C-alpha cells in the first residue's frame, strides 16, 4: 500500500465527522489522537477506542495498512465506557 489514505472518522464524543489524510504506516493510536484533536476533544485518548467495520481494533500499535483500511473508509472513535446522561 502506497501513498496516502483519505479517511472519514466519526468522533462520537462530539458527534462530528472529521476527514483525515494519513499514510498507511500511521498507527491506529496516532489516528485516534489525530481524530480527537481535529474534533476538539481534549480528554485522554486512552479513554477512547477505534472501530472499523463494526469491530474494535484491539491492537492500536498496528498500522492502517496492517488493518487493511482502504482509502475513503469510515472509522469510529468512541468512549470505552458509556457516560450516563442526566
N, C-alpha and C positions, 0 to 999 in steps of 0.2 A: 504494500500500500504506500503510495507516494503522494506528495502534495499536501493539501490541507482539507480538512473536513468542515463543512458548514453544518452546524447543529442547532436545533431548537430545543431549549431546555426550559421546562416549566418549573418554576420555583413556587411550590405550594404555599410557603410562608407568606408570600406577597400576592399569590395567585397571578403571577406575571410570567410571560414567556420572554426569554432572552435568547438572542441569536449570538452564537459564539463561532469563531473561525479558528480552529486549532489543528496542529499537526497530529497525525495518527499516533505519534510517540508520546503524546500527553497522557499522563496518568489519570485515572478516574478521580483520585483525590484532588489533583490540580483542576480538573474540570469542575468539580463540586465547588472548590474555592472561587473559581472564576465566575461561576453562575451566581453564587451567593453575593459576591461583591457587585456584580452587574445589577442585581435586584435590590441592592442596598440593605442586605441582611448582615448585621454586624455580630451576630451570635456565633458561638463556637461551631466550626464546621463538623466537629466530632458528633454533634447532636443531630446530624442530618445523614440521610442515606441517598444513594442514587439507584434509580430503577431504569432498566432498559428492557423493552418488550414485556413489561409487566412483572419482571423478576428483579429482586435486589441484586446488585453486583457486590458480592461479599468481599472480594479482594481488591481494594482500592489502589493497590500498588501496580496493578496491571494497566496496560495502556489501552487506549481506544482501539488500536489495531489488534491487540491481543483479544479483545472482546468482540471483534468483527463488527464494530459500529460503522455503518456506511454514512456517506455524506447525506445531508438532509434528514438524518434520523431525529426522532424525538425522544428525549430523556426526561426523567422527573427527578427533582431534588425535593425531598420531604423530610419532616422530622422523624426521628426514630421512634419517639413516643408521642402519642396524641396529647394535646393540651386541652383541658376542659374549657368549654365556653360558658361564661356566666351571663 
